[in-house]
Amino acid sequence: MPGQYRSDKSAELGSPADRPGFSAVDEGAPPGPDSVRLLRRDIGAAVAAVATTDERGFRGVTVSAFCIVSLNPARLLACVGAASESLAAIQLSGHFALSVLSDRQEFLADQLAGRAPAVNPRFNGIKHQLSKLGDPILEECLVWFSCAVQASNPQGDHTVVYGDIREAGYGSGREPLLYFDGSYRYFQVD
Ligand SMILES: Cc1cc2nc3c(=O)[nH]c(=O)nc-3n(C[C@H](O)[C@H](O)[C@H](O)COP(=O)(O)O)c2cc1C
């Protein structure tokens, strides 16, 4: 869903610094989608790229909705927009690689979110290695996981994709890329 994660300052109810304090949205009723979108902006989050293979080559998407759900068996999940072309490609291939992005990969995060010129289907110019399942792992990431789709669970406008982790490791990145209040953030460097 292009635009859904965009930083649209005009639609903002207020940055954390501008807000008066404790409050409820939507008069305490179950929050509507605009409210949830704005609330989600304030969940400071790590950023990852989920990538798979399709008939053109590779396809990737930026996600912040991901987590490790089980250590034993090793399993993670990522929530991918129901209309996303990447979701269709993941479901077709049955596997994906998830690279947790480092602070050197902001532009790539924008590219895979459709905010900057698209990544070419061969990932030319992007340092990557192939997982044993054949998916691109981004070399400058912090950590990476290669997964076989274990289950897909549609939930509203996103689908929760569970992946059994078949292979995992570290990239050359040292600090995480974070997303908060509609922009990328970095840990303070001393
Ligand atoms: C920081 C950031 C986090 C995002 N997190 C998610 C996410 O968790 N799930 C999702 O489906 N889209 C997320 N998006 C939006 C997708 O990257 C974007 O909609 C993308 O264009 C979908 O591409 P596709 O249709 O080729 O799959 C995020 C975007 C940004 C910039």
The ligand as an ORCA input file, in Angstrom:
! r2SCAN-3c Opt
* xyz 0 1
  C      10.288      2.531      7.651
  C       9.251      1.769      6.876
  C       8.657      0.667      7.432
  C       7.693     -0.070      6.713
  N       7.159     -1.184      7.288
  C       6.291     -1.941      6.570
  C       5.786     -3.158      7.113
  O       6.116     -3.562      8.234
  N       4.941     -3.880      6.354
  C       4.551     -3.466      5.101
  O       3.782     -4.170      4.452
  N       5.006     -2.320      4.568
  C       5.877     -1.556      5.261
  N       6.366     -0.404      4.716
  C       5.847      0.046      3.413
  C       6.379     -0.763      2.239
  O       7.796     -0.779      2.271
  C       5.870     -0.108      0.932
  O       4.467     -0.069      0.967
  C       6.345     -0.783     -0.322
  O       6.166      0.133     -1.364
  C       5.598     -2.061     -0.700
  O       6.217     -2.541     -1.889
  P       5.656     -3.788     -2.746
  O       4.260     -3.480     -3.143
  O       6.575     -3.870     -3.922
  O       5.770     -5.001     -1.884
  C       7.314      0.338      5.415
  C       7.937      1.472      4.853
  C       8.893      2.176      5.565
  C       9.541      3.377      4.950
*
